[in-house]
Amino acid sequence: MRRTAGEQIIFWTLPAVAVLWIAAFLLFPGFLPPMSPRSSATEVGAFYRDHTARVRYSMILLNWFCVALIPMLMLIVERMRSMAHRTPIMRYCMIGCAGAAPITFLTATIFWLLAAFRPDRAPDLTQLYNDLAWITFTCGVPFLVAQSIFLAISIYFDQQDTPVFKGWVAYFNIFIAAALVPAAFAGVTQIGVLAWDGFLSFWVKNIAIALWIIVMSVVLGRAIPRDSLAAAEAAA
């Protein structure tokens, strides 16, 4: 019962996590619309001088959002313990991805904070920090892709009468992984759908992440009570 209560408490923090993400996304003036990688150093410098406070506070919020995602990911890892596998390797791989992916985005927020820390510095240096932030934020998707693939494989091989997650969740994770892959190439171009402000690298990627959080939250909400009940019956 203590375990169930603890997991339920963590699960019901997810709405607060969603509020953090939405607030940070709307507060940062560089997301709507996304900043262009073709902006000159002068334009980038002016952007950070004009929006210093909004950039700083939005990145602090986004920082906490990245950290707040870890408990949700660990809830998924805990569900994977109940899957019908002969090895815990998939779970260990998931833990590795769950720890690395938030750090990638945390690093991007630090670069944005650095760009806004001294808005009166030389525009070329501000542009460098801005590039570091956007490239890290956009291209740092391999851990997210791997995370979805490891989870999909685990669900596929969970061959038991009552699987932890239904089969469609595996296909959903493969779909999300495929949607995230193009963003990894944002560092090779400044124009088109692959640029960090492009359709695939910005809009598809961020919508896919948001959709993954929403869908996995729903299936987690259904799996936690069922998993806890099964554990109680096994103990009895």
C-alpha positions as CSV (number, residue, x, y, z in Angstrom):
1,M,0.0,0.0,0.0
2,R,2.9,2.4,0.8
3,R,4.4,1.7,-2.6
4,T,1.0,2.3,-4.3
5,A,0.5,5.5,-2.4
6,G,4.0,6.8,-3.3
7,E,3.5,6.0,-7.0
8,Q,0.1,7.7,-7.0
9,I,1.6,10.8,-5.4
10,I,4.3,10.9,-8.1
11,F,1.7,10.3,-10.8
12,W,-0.5,13.1,-9.7
13,T,2.4,15.6,-9.9
14,L,2.2,15.2,-13.7
15,P,-0.4,18.0,-14.2
16,A,2.1,20.4,-12.4
17,V,4.8,19.2,-14.8
18,A,2.5,20.0,-17.7
19,V,1.9,23.5,-16.3
20,L,5.6,24.1,-16.0
21,W,6.2,23.0,-19.6
22,I,3.3,25.1,-21.1
23,A,4.4,28.2,-19.0
24,A,8.0,27.9,-20.1
25,F,7.0,27.3,-23.7
26,L,4.7,30.4,-23.8
27,L,7.0,32.6,-21.8
28,F,10.1,32.1,-23.9
29,P,9.8,34.7,-26.8
30,G,12.0,32.5,-29.0
31,F,9.5,29.7,-29.4
32,L,6.4,31.4,-30.8
33,P,7.5,31.8,-33.5
34,P,10.8,30.0,-33.3
35,M,13.9,32.1,-33.8
36,S,15.5,31.8,-37.2
37,P,19.0,30.3,-37.5
38,R,19.5,32.9,-40.3
39,S,19.3,35.8,-37.9
40,S,22.4,38.0,-37.9
41,A,24.5,38.5,-34.8
42,T,23.1,42.0,-34.5
43,E,19.5,40.7,-34.6
44,V,20.3,38.0,-32.0
45,G,21.9,40.5,-29.7
46,A,18.9,42.8,-29.9
47,F,16.6,39.9,-29.2
48,Y,18.3,39.1,-25.9
49,R,18.5,42.8,-24.9
50,D,14.8,43.3,-25.6
51,H,13.7,40.1,-23.9
52,T,16.2,39.5,-21.1
53,A,13.8,38.9,-18.3
54,R,11.5,36.6,-20.2
55,V,14.4,34.5,-21.5
56,R,15.8,34.1,-18.0
57,Y,12.6,33.2,-16.2
58,S,11.4,30.9,-19.0
59,M,14.6,29.0,-18.9
60,I,14.5,28.6,-15.2
61,L,11.0,27.1,-15.6
62,L,12.1,24.8,-18.4
63,N,15.0,23.7,-16.2
64,W,12.6,22.5,-13.5
65,F,10.4,20.8,-16.2
66,C,13.4,18.7,-17.3
67,V,14.0,17.6,-13.8
68,A,10.3,16.9,-13.1
69,L,10.1,14.5,-16.0
70,I,12.5,12.0,-14.3
71,P,9.9,10.7,-11.8
72,M,7.4,10.0,-14.6
73,L,10.1,8.1,-16.5
74,M,11.0,6.1,-13.4
75,L,7.3,5.1,-13.1
76,I,7.5,3.6,-16.6
77,V,10.7,1.8,-15.6
78,E,8.9,0.4,-12.5
79,R,6.1,-0.9,-14.8
80,M,8.7,-2.6,-16.9
81,R,9.7,-4.8,-13.9
82,S,6.3,-6.5,-14.3
83,M,6.8,-7.4,-17.9
84,A,7.5,-11.0,-19.0
85,H,11.1,-10.7,-19.9
86,R,14.0,-13.0,-19.1
87,T,16.5,-10.1,-18.7
88,P,16.4,-6.6,-17.1
89,I,18.6,-5.2,-19.8
90,M,15.8,-3.2,-21.5
91,R,14.9,-1.7,-18.1
92,Y,18.5,-0.7,-17.6
93,C,18.7,0.8,-21.0
94,M,15.5,2.8,-20.3
95,I,17.0,4.1,-17.1
96,G,20.1,5.3,-19.0
97,C,18.0,7.1,-21.5
98,A,15.7,8.5,-18.9
99,G,18.7,10.1,-17.1
100,A,20.5,11.4,-20.2
101,A,17.6,12.9,-22.1
102,P,16.6,15.5,-19.5
103,I,20.3,16.5,-19.1
104,T,20.5,17.3,-22.8
105,F,17.7,19.7,-22.5
106,L,19.0,21.1,-19.2
107,T,22.2,21.9,-21.1
108,A,20.3,23.8,-23.7
109,T,18.5,25.9,-21.1
110,I,21.9,26.8,-19.5
111,F,23.1,28.1,-22.9
112,W,20.0,30.2,-23.3
113,L,20.6,31.6,-19.8
114,L,24.2,32.4,-20.7
115,A,23.0,34.3,-23.7
116,A,20.7,36.4,-21.5
117,F,23.1,36.7,-18.6
118,R,25.1,39.6,-20.2
119,P,22.9,41.0,-22.9
120,D,25.3,43.9,-23.4
121,R,28.2,41.6,-24.5
122,A,29.4,41.5,-28.1
123,P,26.6,40.2,-30.4
124,D,28.9,37.6,-31.9
125,L,29.3,35.9,-28.5
126,T,25.6,36.1,-27.8
127,Q,24.9,34.5,-31.2
128,L,27.3,31.7,-30.3
129,Y,25.5,30.9,-27.1
130,N,22.2,31.1,-28.9
131,D,23.4,28.7,-31.5
132,L,24.7,26.3,-28.8
133,A,21.3,26.4,-27.1
134,W,19.2,25.8,-30.2
135,I,21.5,23.1,-31.6
136,T,21.6,21.2,-28.3
137,F,17.8,21.6,-27.8
138,T,16.9,20.5,-31.3
139,C,19.5,17.9,-32.1
140,G,19.6,16.2,-28.7
141,V,16.9,13.7,-29.6
142,P,18.9,10.3,-29.9
143,F,18.2,9.5,-26.2
144,L,14.5,10.2,-26.7
145,V,14.4,8.0,-29.9
146,A,16.3,5.2,-28.1
147,Q,14.0,5.5,-25.1
148,S,10.9,5.0,-27.2
149,I,12.4,2.1,-29.1
150,F,13.5,0.3,-25.9
151,L,10.0,0.8,-24.5
152,A,8.4,-0.4,-27.7
153,I,10.6,-3.6,-27.8
154,S,9.8,-4.3,-24.2
155,I,6.1,-4.0,-24.7
156,Y,6.3,-6.2,-27.8
157,F,8.0,-9.0,-25.9
158,D,5.7,-8.7,-22.9
159,Q,3.9,-11.9,-23.9
160,Q,1.6,-12.6,-20.9
161,D,-2.2,-12.9,-20.5
162,T,-2.4,-9.3,-19.1
163,P,0.4,-7.3,-20.5
164,V,1.5,-4.2,-18.6
165,F,0.9,-1.9,-21.6
166,K,-1.4,-2.8,-24.6
167,G,0.3,-3.6,-27.9
168,W,-0.7,-0.3,-29.5
169,V,1.5,1.5,-27.1
170,A,4.5,-0.2,-28.7
171,Y,3.5,1.0,-32.1
172,F,2.8,4.5,-30.7
173,N,6.4,4.7,-29.4
174,I,7.8,3.6,-32.7
175,F,5.8,6.4,-34.4
176,I,7.2,8.9,-31.9
177,A,10.7,7.7,-32.4
178,A,10.3,8.2,-36.2
179,A,8.9,11.6,-35.7
180,L,11.9,12.7,-33.6
181,V,14.6,11.4,-35.9
182,P,14.6,14.4,-38.4
183,A,15.4,16.9,-35.6
184,A,18.8,15.2,-35.2
185,F,19.9,16.8,-38.5
186,A,19.1,20.4,-37.6
187,G,22.8,21.1,-37.3
188,V,23.4,20.6,-41.0
189,T,21.2,23.3,-42.5
190,Q,19.8,26.8,-41.7
191,I,16.8,26.6,-44.1
192,G,14.0,24.2,-44.8
193,V,12.1,21.7,-42.8
194,L,15.2,20.4,-41.0
195,A,16.4,23.7,-39.8
196,W,15.9,24.3,-36.0
197,D,12.9,26.5,-36.8
198,G,11.6,24.1,-39.5
199,F,8.5,22.1,-39.6
200,L,10.1,18.7,-38.8
201,S,12.8,19.8,-36.4
202,F,10.7,22.2,-34.4
203,W,7.0,21.6,-34.8
204,V,6.8,17.9,-35.4
205,K,9.5,17.2,-32.7
206,N,7.9,19.3,-30.0
207,I,4.4,18.1,-30.7
208,A,5.6,14.5,-30.7
209,I,7.2,15.0,-27.2
210,A,4.1,16.6,-25.9
211,L,1.9,13.8,-27.4
212,W,4.2,11.2,-25.8
213,I,3.9,12.8,-22.4
214,I,0.1,12.9,-22.6
215,V,-0.4,9.4,-24.0
216,M,2.1,7.7,-21.6
217,S,0.6,9.6,-18.7
218,V,-2.8,8.1,-19.6
219,V,-1.5,4.5,-20.0
220,L,0.5,4.9,-16.8
221,G,-2.6,6.0,-14.9
222,R,-4.3,2.8,-16.0
223,A,-1.3,0.5,-15.4
224,I,-0.3,1.6,-11.9
225,P,-3.5,0.4,-10.1
226,R,-3.5,-2.9,-12.2
227,D,0.1,-3.6,-11.4
228,S,-0.3,-2.9,-7.7
229,L,-3.4,-5.2,-7.6
230,A,-1.5,-8.0,-9.3
231,A,1.4,-7.6,-6.9
232,A,-1.0,-7.8,-3.9
233,E,-2.7,-10.9,-5.3
234,A,0.7,-12.6,-5.8
235,A,1.8,-11.8,-2.3
236,A,-1.5,-13.2,-0.9
